[in-house]
Amino acid sequence: MLRFFRFNDPYRLLVVLILMVGMSMPIFIHPMPMTAQELKDIVLGELLNSGKIMYMQVVDDSPWVAAWLAKVVELVMGRSIFGRHFFALLIAFFQAAFFAFILIRNRAYNESNYLPAFVFGVICFFSFDMLSLSRELFASTFLLLALNNIFKEIEFKVQRDEIVFNIGFYLGIASLFIFSYTVFLIGSLVILFTFARITLRKSLLLTFGFAFPHLVLISVYYFRDGLPEFVQDFYGPNFTFHSVNLVSWKSILWLSGGILVFLFFALIMLNREARFTKYQSQLLQVMLIWLVVSFIEIVFTRELTPHSFITFVPPLAYFISHYILLIRRKWIAESMMWIFLLSTIGISTASRLNKIKQVDYSGLYPTSSKYESFIKKKKILVLDNDLGIYKINKPASYFLNWDLSKAILEGPDYFENVIFVQDSFEKDKPDIIIDEKDLMKKFFERLPEVKKQYERSGFIYVKKIHP
């Protein structure tokens, strides 16, 4: 197999695609339950496709591009998890192929080959949730585009302002999927200062490229009279340090154990055996810095999951491919390639089937709602952090993120909050309101026309059916 991928033939990528499809078949045949992030994106997409405006009529802290993507995906695929996973597979293959093209074009190795595409594809299966249509998957595509332009700037070192602007622009788009990817702006500046000796003017151009998509959004919401909501719901929560580990570091280490061993061997081999040109040496150092920046980003990520580590895939694929290519004895190199494939897929599959008890995926799934057994196929407004109710129900009204929504719903004495709640009911009236904290009582006292449309039973308001 190693000999097959060492040829500089783009048709080798078809085999990479076939292998990735083969590795994904167990997940397609025996799928895992829907994750909390998948359910959140589905619900967000349904709210936006009902005609609402993000931040102004949907109370949530999702970055704007991620929200727009959730809207488009929900419009095209609905609640189909298979469709989302299949499209994610195609994007992962595109990333693997594009990364291989980047390395070939920039002569990162002494021989042009497609082994990095294969290694990239294998790493994408170290955990089953890597095959989800996540925000991280789309954002990492733009990081690859930025990395490609970084390599160009280091190689040419000429006055090509569009390259520097593109780096910043791609990083800016990535930060509108995952805001913590902003750290790659700092990492890119460090890389370019170190290896391209960029001027202050180019540094400002890079920063402006990053800020440009943000400035466009700020302008749009300013002219729509929604700038306060945009700043409060997007920048406010994302500028605060708030991290939740949905999967423990122990689980991550077990899942990535085989990959980390290969990375360790790769770093030793590259230090002892590799013979680089000056430019290849610079690329190696760039990938090391990229690896460090990826780790820093993990510290600031809002929710720690296995697919949060997708930014590690390019540098890992680079180093592990280097290691295998540097092994002189062909049978040893071939054996190490098979060991890498089987260990990565084996650990991932065993973890998915609960054969490795040290890997706990339970935090990835939405908590089951105590109401889901008797509230089904209704338009729901739940005044609590109960995402699980939406597994078999549709969202209604404006309120999605409870941490942001409760600031409004716990303030019935403020006129603007009452008007906001009234507008939400006029725009999208729920069939059922679940209100365990009794928050709607004071709002209904101020909104009698809305109140008389509902009957209350315990914690639940049910919309009256008029003859």
Secondary structure, DSSP 8 states (H G I E B T S, - for coil): -HHHHTS--TTHHHHHHHHHHHHHHHHHHS-----HHHHHHHHHHHHHHTT--BTTTBB----HHHHHHHHHHHHHHTT-HHHHHHHHHHHHHHHHHHHHHHHHHTT-SSS--SHHHHHHHHHTTSSGGGGS--HHHHHHHHHHHHHHHHHHHHHH-S--HHHHHHHHHHHHHHHTT-GGGGHHHHHHHHHHHHHT---HHHHHHHHHHHHHHHHHHHHHHHHTT-HHHHIIIIIHHHTS---EESS-HHHHHHHTHHHHHHHHHHHHHHHHT----HHHHHHHHHHHHHHHHHHHHHHH-SEE-GGGGGGGHHHHHHHHHHHHHH--SHHHHHHHHHHHHHHHHHHHHHHHTT--TT---GGGS----TTTTT--S-EEEESSS-GGGGGSSEE-SSB--HHHHHHHHT-TTSHHHHHHHHHHHHHS--SEEE-TT--HHHHHHH-HHHHTTEEEETTEEEE----
